[in-house]
């Protein structure tokens, strides 16, 4: 937070006790997001109160990689919730830059990779396509390379590569992807 205004609209009741600092920060982010929701038709965020953020509807926690005793929020799933609003600054300010985060290739239980709308660049390791992933979303970055020869062997059902600088031949590879349900390749250099 460069400007000292993170969560400035959120007042935390001093009697609330959080399991760790990360969950306290997540509480601030989720409360800020809840304020940005204009319509929650199914009241999915109705239970987003109190310090137990891991018990909120649609919020999932696991142990932190750097300290197994600490829980952290690892995903939020409000799909099909008919929620209307916007992402608050607490959640919508990603702009990661660097090469592809290769640690994601080492996550053995990873099923869903979402790196959209960042500034990642260079190549995506071909080993990513050997993983048993269900979905890959790496659109709106600056990846630039030919699709690897194992592209057609991927088990993904959804892959979105749009708005990058991929190039090469796609057609022959796609027909080999037996589990593929959706692929979006637009705005590349194929």
C-alpha positions, 0 to 999 in steps of 0.5 A, a space after each residue: 500500500 503505497 498511499 496508506 489508504 488500504 481499507 480506509 473505509 473499513 472500521 474493525 471492531 477492536 474486540 475481533 480476534 483474528 487467527 493471524 495477520 493475513 486473515 485480518 488483512 483478508 477480512 479488510 479486503 472482503 469487507 471492502 469488496 462487500 461494500 462494493 457489491 450493489 446486488 447480492 441476489 442470493 445473499 451469498 455474502 450475508 454471512 461475511 461478518 466477523 473474524 472467521 473469514 474461512 467460514 464465509 460462503 464461497 471462501 476457501 482456506 488452506 495452510 500457508 506454504 511458509 507456515 503450516 500453522 497459519 491458514 490463508 484464503 486460497 480461493 473465493 468462488 461466487 460463480 453463478 451468484 448473480 452478484 452485481 458490483 465491482 472489484 474494490 481496490 483491495 482486490 482489483 489492483 493486480 499488476 504482477 510483472 516477471 517471467 511465468 511463475 514456475 512455482 505453479 508447475 511444481 504444485 502437484 494438486 493444482 487443477 485451476 491456474 488463473 494468471 489473467 490480467 497481469 504483465 507476465 512475459 516470456 515463455 510458459 513452461 511446456 511442463 505446465 501442459 503435462 499437468 492434470 489441470 482442468 483450466 488454464 487462464 493466462 490471457 491478458 499478459 505478455 507471453 511471447 512464444 510458439 506453442 510447445 509440441 505437447 500442447 495437444 496432449 493437455 487434459 484441460 477442459 478450458 484454456 484461454 490464451 487471448 491477448 498475448 503474443 503467442 505464435 505458431 500453428 494451432 490447428 493440428 494440436 487442438 484436435 488432439 485435446 480430447 477433453 477440451 470444451 472451450 479454447 479462446 485464442 484471439 488477439 495473438 499472432 497465430 
